[in-house]
Amino acid sequence: MPEAGQNSAITTDFLLEVVTPERQVVTERVDAVRAPGSVGEFGVLPSHERLITSLDTGMLRYRTIGTLSLIHISEPTRLGMI
């Protein structure tokens, strides 16, 4: 047990990887993701279960320390979040 005043394993970010058949597009630690999934848009926050999924076309948004970044997904792509 942690002592009073200590946080025990509170996750504030996670690793985002976006990969196409040709190259790795993004590998970055982020604190939120909003992505176009094959069955609809979905979001991921810290402490989410690990996830590898395919993406549909659309806009992928991710945030790192308050900075929002956008990537247009123009072809089916794989996304990994660890």
Secondary structure, 3 states (H helix, E strand, C coil): CCCCCCCCCCCCCEEEEEECCCCEEEEEEECEEEEEECCEEEEECCCCCCEEEEECCEEEEEEECCEEEEEEECCCEEEEEC
